[in-house]
Every structure is written in structure tokens, then in C-alpha cells.
Amino acid sequence: MIVAEDLEQTYLSGGRPLTVLREINLAIEPQEFVAVTGPSGSGKTTLLGLLAGLDKPTRGLVRLDGEDLGQLSEDARARLRAEKVGFVFQTFQLLPTLTALENVLVPIELRGDRAGRDGRADERARHLLERVGLGDRLHHYPAQLSGGEQQRVGLARAFAGEPKVLFADEPTGSLDADTGRTVIDLLVGLNRDARTTLMLVTHDPALAARARRVIRLSGGAIVSNIRTEQP
């Protein structure tokens, strides 16, 4: 589902090149759940952005569901993300002027698929919000929701477009421990039901332990790539 070959990312910092990622080679299978860990500054979020096609690497290639992202225009990459990719962010990234239901509808409407045209979009969005325990918060705005509730809306939104791949960047990073555990359980459960390929960045050992594989970065390179005992 995801392949990276000889991936490198270098930026200019103070007029000098700064290599953030180097010699990244990996392959993620369909429906695999992979956690990316490592210290701050090790390149975790940069790697996620490259694999999702949000940025272009300095060197190397990324294939997402068979598509070479380097051969696609910016518009084509955006279409690919809308059709096949979901995101969960640490800071929720909900649209403040939209209700919970409307926020969840956004990726469905962006896809412009049949679900949006025949009226099933609203039904699907409501079902997902009920699945994450927010059936009574459909018409609440983000400012009316707690942090944990906002992240649950974020989870529902991420799965609304039925993505093949879900990228999650520190999904529990801004939550307290108890709320974080609730969000972890919902994320893992939704992902299992949807059979989505899940790749997440986390500092949370409890969340990383739920993955089938843990990739650890240090200094911009992969220092370990270990399959766990998870089924």
C-alpha cells in the first residue's frame, strides 16, 4: 500500500543544508497498522507528510496504492488524497464554523462520490458520530465540545471518506491520559472495522504497543523496524 525507496529530505537552515530524513526504505502492506516512534526532531512528522504526498522529497520515491507521487502534479496528489487518504491531527483541525456533523461530511463532499450524490453521506456521518459516542452532539460546534470530543469528531471525519490509508500524527498528544485511552480504543476499533492501512506517529508507548509494527527513527534514519505480537 505504501512504498518508500531511498527517501531523503533536506532543507536549508541558516543558508546551510539540513538533512531531516536519510535513506528511508520501507514497505507498508494493505491493512497494516504501523506506529512510527522516536525522539523529537527525528523526522517522524516529515516522514508522514512525504508518505501522504503533502510534500515532495529531495531524493527518492514514494508509491501510494501503486501511484508514484513524484510523477503526479500537485492537483493530482490532492485528488489522490481526497479519494484514498484520511488524516487525524494532534490539534484536531476542525472547521470552527461547522457543526460536528458538517465537519464529518467534509471529506465525503470533497470526494464527490456516489455517497454524497444519493443522500447516504448524511447517514454515514451520523453513524460514525454515534460510533464514537457523539450521537447527541451532532449539531454542536467545536467550541462547544471538549478536547476529547473534538478528537472523536476528528476520528469520525477521518473514516468518513472510507480511505484506504489513514495517517495519524500524535492523535492523543493534546489529551489527558484517560481521554487518550478512549481515543486510542476508538481509533483501533474503527480501523479494524474499516480494514484501513493505518500509519501513525506517536510518543505514547501505550498507543505504539497496539500496532502490528513499530518503526523507530533517530537522526532522520530508521534504527529499528520490528513486528509485534499483535494479531
Secondary structure, DSSP 8 states (H G I E B T S, - for coil): -EEEEEEEEEEEETTEEEEEEEEEEEEE-TT-EEEEE-STTSSHHHHHHHHTTSS--SEEEEEETTEEGGGS-HHHHHHHHHHHEEEE-TT----TTS-HHHHHHHHHHHHT-HHHHTTHHHHHHHHHHHHTT-TT-TT--GGGS-HHHHHHHHHHHHHHT--SEEEEESTTTTS-HHHHHHHHHHHHHHHHHHT-EEEEE-S-HHHHTTSSEEEEEETTEEEEEEE-S--
